[in-house]
Amino acid sequence: MPGTYSQLLLHVVFSTKRRAPWVTAEVAERLYPYIGGIVRAEKGVLYDIGGIEDHVHMYLRWRPDGSISDLMRTVKARSSKWVQETYPNLAEFAWQEGYSVFSVSKSQEEAVKKYIAGQAEHHKREDFKSELLRILRAHGVEFEEKYVFD
């Protein structure tokens, strides 16, 4: 086969440092499109992004020749710098060191998009810690809970 064909769909979850509530609606309105631009510049496609004040969910297509760790390092570094420069009152803004990433079947795309779109409503019932632990378990990810959160 002379070409490379892929459909690498990912659900990525990452938090602000110490889960500080820095991503207000005002910040998110500008931050999310900015993150989309970073993903595009890195040759990915951001299909959906959402979250609440202390964390973000992204649904994206990634390329087979790039590592997700490189993408996330770039997304977090560039967006942190942008937030700090754009919002002087958020000079301490930072993302947590790690992230969680899950493969998504194309057949589950609408469910993932709906889940991301419903974050505000969802978090009236479940906090971020419980949510992330539930998702990790649902995907069969092995982890030690004491190391999941900073």
C-alpha positions as CSV (number, residue, x, y, z in Angstrom):
1,M,0.0,0.0,0.0
2,P,1.7,3.3,-1.1
3,G,0.0,5.6,1.4
4,T,-0.8,5.8,5.1
5,Y,-4.4,6.0,6.1
6,S,-5.6,6.5,9.6
7,Q,-8.4,7.5,11.8
8,L,-6.9,8.1,15.2
9,L,-9.6,9.7,17.3
10,L,-8.7,10.7,20.9
11,H,-10.5,12.0,24.0
12,V,-8.0,14.0,26.0
13,V,-8.6,15.3,29.5
14,F,-6.3,17.7,31.4
15,S,-6.6,19.9,34.4
16,T,-5.4,23.3,35.6
17,K,-2.6,23.1,38.2
18,R,-4.0,21.9,41.5
19,R,-7.4,22.1,39.8
20,A,-7.6,25.9,40.3
21,P,-10.8,27.4,38.8
22,W,-9.1,29.6,36.3
23,V,-11.0,28.7,33.1
24,T,-14.0,30.9,33.6
25,A,-16.6,31.2,30.8
26,E,-14.9,34.4,29.7
27,V,-11.5,32.7,29.4
28,A,-12.9,29.6,27.8
29,E,-14.7,31.6,25.1
30,R,-11.3,32.7,23.8
31,L,-9.0,29.9,25.1
32,Y,-10.8,27.0,23.4
33,P,-10.5,28.5,19.9
34,Y,-6.9,29.3,20.6
35,I,-6.2,25.7,21.6
36,G,-8.0,24.6,18.4
37,G,-5.5,26.7,16.4
38,I,-2.6,25.0,18.2
39,V,-4.0,21.6,17.3
40,R,-4.4,22.7,13.7
41,A,-0.9,24.1,13.5
42,E,0.4,20.7,14.7
43,K,-1.6,19.0,11.9
44,G,-4.4,17.6,14.0
45,V,-8.1,18.3,13.9
46,L,-10.0,19.5,17.0
47,Y,-13.6,18.3,16.7
48,D,-14.8,19.4,20.1
49,I,-13.5,21.1,23.2
50,G,-15.2,21.9,26.5
51,G,-15.0,21.7,30.2
52,I,-15.4,23.7,33.4
53,E,-13.3,26.0,35.4
54,D,-10.7,23.4,36.4
55,H,-10.3,21.0,33.5
56,V,-10.7,20.6,29.7
57,H,-11.9,17.8,27.5
58,M,-10.8,17.6,23.8
59,Y,-12.0,15.3,21.1
60,L,-9.6,15.3,18.2
61,R,-8.1,13.4,15.3
62,W,-4.4,13.0,15.5
63,R,-1.8,12.1,12.9
64,P,0.0,8.8,12.8
65,D,3.5,10.4,12.6
66,G,3.1,12.5,15.8
67,S,3.1,11.6,19.4
68,I,0.3,12.7,21.7
69,S,2.8,13.7,24.3
70,D,4.4,16.2,21.9
71,L,1.0,17.6,21.0
72,M,0.0,18.0,24.7
73,R,3.3,19.5,25.6
74,T,2.8,22.1,22.8
75,V,-0.9,22.7,23.6
76,K,-0.2,23.3,27.3
77,A,2.9,25.4,26.9
78,R,1.5,27.7,24.2
79,S,-1.9,28.1,25.8
80,S,-0.5,28.8,29.2
81,K,1.7,31.5,27.8
82,W,-1.3,32.9,25.9
83,V,-3.5,33.0,29.0
84,Q,-0.8,34.7,31.1
85,E,-0.2,37.3,28.4
86,T,-3.9,37.9,27.6
87,Y,-5.2,37.9,31.2
88,P,-2.8,39.8,33.5
89,N,-4.8,38.7,36.5
90,L,-4.0,35.1,35.6
91,A,-0.2,35.4,35.7
92,E,0.0,32.2,37.8
93,F,-2.1,30.2,35.3
94,A,-0.7,26.7,34.6
95,W,-1.8,23.3,33.5
96,Q,-1.2,20.2,35.5
97,E,1.8,18.2,34.5
98,G,0.0,15.2,33.0
99,Y,-3.1,14.3,31.1
100,S,-5.4,11.4,30.3
101,V,-6.0,10.2,26.7
102,F,-8.4,7.6,25.5
103,S,-9.0,6.1,22.0
104,V,-12.4,6.7,20.6
105,S,-14.2,4.5,18.1
106,K,-15.8,6.5,15.2
107,S,-19.1,4.8,16.2
108,Q,-18.9,6.6,19.6
109,E,-18.1,10.0,18.2
110,E,-21.5,11.6,18.9
111,A,-21.6,10.2,22.5
112,V,-18.2,11.8,23.2
113,K,-19.2,15.1,21.7
114,K,-22.4,15.1,23.7
115,Y,-20.4,14.3,26.9
116,I,-18.1,17.2,26.3
117,A,-20.9,19.6,25.5
118,G,-22.7,18.6,28.7
119,Q,-19.8,19.3,31.0
120,A,-21.4,22.1,33.0
121,E,-24.5,20.1,33.7
122,H,-22.6,17.0,34.4
123,H,-20.4,18.6,37.0
124,K,-23.4,19.7,39.0
125,R,-23.6,16.0,39.9
126,E,-20.0,14.7,39.8
127,D,-16.7,16.4,40.7
128,F,-13.6,16.2,38.4
129,K,-11.8,13.7,40.6
130,S,-14.7,11.2,40.5
131,E,-15.2,11.8,36.8
132,L,-11.6,11.1,35.9
133,L,-11.4,8.0,38.1
134,R,-14.6,6.7,36.5
135,I,-13.3,7.3,33.0
136,L,-10.0,5.6,33.7
137,R,-11.7,2.6,35.1
138,A,-14.2,2.4,32.2
139,H,-11.3,2.3,29.8
140,G,-9.4,-0.3,31.8
141,V,-6.5,2.0,32.6
142,E,-4.2,0.7,35.4
143,F,-3.4,3.4,37.9
144,E,-2.6,4.1,41.5
145,E,-5.1,6.7,42.8
146,K,-2.6,8.4,45.0
147,Y,-0.6,9.4,41.8
148,V,-3.5,10.6,39.7
149,F,-3.9,14.0,41.2
150,D,-1.3,16.6,42.3
